[in-house]
Amino acid sequence: MQVIGIDIGFGFTKATDGKRYRVFKSIYGEAVELQYQEALLGNNEGVEHLQIDIDGAGYFVGDLAERQSSSRQFTLEQNQFVASSSKVLALAAMSCFLQERQQGVHLVVGLPIGHYRQYKAELAGLLRATHDIVVTNAMGERKEIRVAVSDVRVIPQPIGSVMDRLLDNNGRPAEQRFALEKIGVIDVGFRTTDYTISDKTRYSERGSMTTQNGIAKAFSTIAAKLKENCGINIELYRLFEAVETGNIKIRGKGYDLKKITQHAFQQLAQNIAADANRIWTDDWDIDSIMITGGGGAVLATHLQPLLEGVIVPMEQDLDYRLHNVRGYYKFGNHAWPIARTPNQAVAGAAVVQK
């Protein structure tokens, strides 16, 4: 039975089977027949082709949908995201790790703190089933796969980063510090920022909250400024590369985004830090604070001087976006100790889920 962790974010979907990682934009659209697929110059090496058929409907996912689909699905609404997007994105992510035509899977996924109670049963119900899918590669070769998702654990998203630091790849406690201390976690995502506390591995309801202060807020500021200058509405998901490089071309004219991006990120960091300091007013005994998530990577230098507490540096061995999902995978190995002896399973019992 294979354990897979999937972090279905509004900006990017991240997944791992413990050996490999896959990251793609959380966009999908209808699959169309491509009359010509060769690169005009060079080759297609490194170009993502993620195409999947689910329940008889064909989808392009991620960059492929952005490039080729006329109608694309991208939403920042949580109810629409769970109901219409989560199944397609999760199965597309799983398909990257399925080797056999018939395979069993245990799955760990996350939800923002503020949406956890409302949507955890719905999300688990959508994914816990036997799914017949067809995966098509860049050469047009189709492979039918039956994936049986026998169990799904849904956990609050930022807990993944705590599990990543606490557990080893086999799901056993590796760094006791994080099992014994009170840790505050700030998980900056695309649409939301989650705040939570792991108090000796126990989830704290009082110290946990979701706000709408995700990176999308800064992107909206940048998009609004661009519209003022050129009159074009730029979809937020098309700003990732532009913000990273600091410039964008619109109808052949270049625009420098560095100054507006710096200002938008600084303002967002101030809002996030103010929320954290307010939410954790009564939790003055927090030992340390983790900043995680893809948004955490770009905001960390802005956030750290504004937070009241000691900051735990995130390990630099991994993309910031992947700490939660690696933690999901490790938690899955803890939850389903398939290859472990009874004594090892008992030794791992210090990890407490919500």
SULGISUL-V871953 format. One record per backbone hydrogen bond with DSSP energy under -0.5 kcal/mol. NH is the residue of the N-H (numbers start at 1). CO is the residue of the C=O. If there is no record, write none. Layout:
BEGIN
NH_CO / NH_CO
END
This chain:
BEGIN
2_104 / 4_106 / 5_16 / 6_108 / 7_14 / 8_6 / 9_7 / 9_12 / 13_24 / 14_7 / 15_22 / 16_5 / 17_20 / 18_20 / 22_15 / 24_13 / 26_11 / 27_25 / 28_73 / 29_60 / 30_71 / 31_58 / 35_33 / 47_44 / 48_46 / 51_49 / 51_136 / 52_59 / 53_134 / 54_57 / 55_132 / 57_54 / 59_52 / 60_29 / 61_50 / 62_27 / 64_61 / 65_62 / 66_62 / 67_63 / 68_64 / 69_65 / 72_70 / 73_28 / 74_72 / 78_76 / 81_77 / 82_78 / 83_79 / 84_80 / 85_80 / 85_81 / 86_81 / 89_85 / 90_86 / 91_87 / 92_88 / 93_89 / 94_90 / 95_91 / 96_92 / 96_93 / 97_94 / 98_94 / 98_95 / 99_97 / 103_146 / 105_148 / 106_2 / 107_151 / 108_4 / 109_153 / 110_6 / 111_155 / 115_112 / 116_112 / 116_113 / 117_113 / 119_115 / 120_116 / 123_119 / 124_120 / 125_121 / 126_122 / 127_123 / 128_124 / 129_127 / 131_129 / 131_147 / 133_131 / 133_145 / 134_53 / 135_143 / 136_51 / 137_141 / 140_137 / 143_135 / 145_133 / 146_101 / 147_131 / 147_145 / 148_103 / 148_146 / 149_129 / 149_147 / 150_105 / 150_148 / 151_105 / 153_107 / 154_152 / 155_109 / 155_153 / 157_111 / 159_156 / 160_157 / 161_158 / 162_158 / 163_159 / 164_160 / 165_161 / 166_162 / 167_163 / 168_172 / 171_168 / 174_166 / 175_166 / 176_174 / 178_175 / 179_176 / 180_176 / 180_177 / 181_177 / 183_181 / 183_198 / 184_288 / 185_196 / 186_290 / 187_185 / 187_194 / 188_186 / 188_292 / 189_187 / 189_192 / 193_211 / 194_187 / 195_209 / 196_185 / 198_183 / 199_197 / 199_202 / 200_181 / 200_198 / 202_199 / 204_197 / 205_203 / 208_205 / 209_195 / 211_193 / 214_191 / 214_212 / 215_189 / 216_190 / 217_214 / 218_214 / 219_215 / 220_216 / 221_217 / 222_218 / 223_219 / 224_220 / 225_221 / 226_222 / 227_223 / 228_224 / 229_225 / 230_226 / 231_226 / 231_227 / 234_232 / 235_233 / 238_235 / 239_236 / 243_239 / 244_240 / 245_241 / 246_242 / 247_242 / 248_255 / 250_253 / 253_250 / 255_248 / 257_246 / 257_255 / 258_246 / 261_257 / 262_258 / 263_259 / 264_260 / 265_261 / 266_262 / 267_263 / 268_264 / 269_265 / 270_266 / 271_267 / 272_268 / 273_269 / 274_270 / 275_271 / 276_272 / 277_273 / 278_274 / 279_275 / 280_276 / 281_278 / 283_280 / 284_282 / 286_283 / 287_182 / 288_182 / 289_310 / 290_184 / 291_312 / 292_186 / 292_290 / 293_320 / 295_188 / 296_188 / 297_293 / 298_294 / 299_295 / 300_296 / 302_299 / 303_299 / 304_300 / 305_301 / 306_303 / 307_303 / 307_304 / 309_307 / 312_289 / 313_311 / 318_315 / 322_319 / 323_320 / 326_322 / 327_323 / 328_324 / 329_325 / 330_326 / 331_327 / 332_328 / 333_329 / 334_330 / 335_331 / 336_332 / 338_336 / 340_337 / 345_341 / 346_342 / 347_343 / 348_344 / 349_346 / 351_348 / 353_351
END
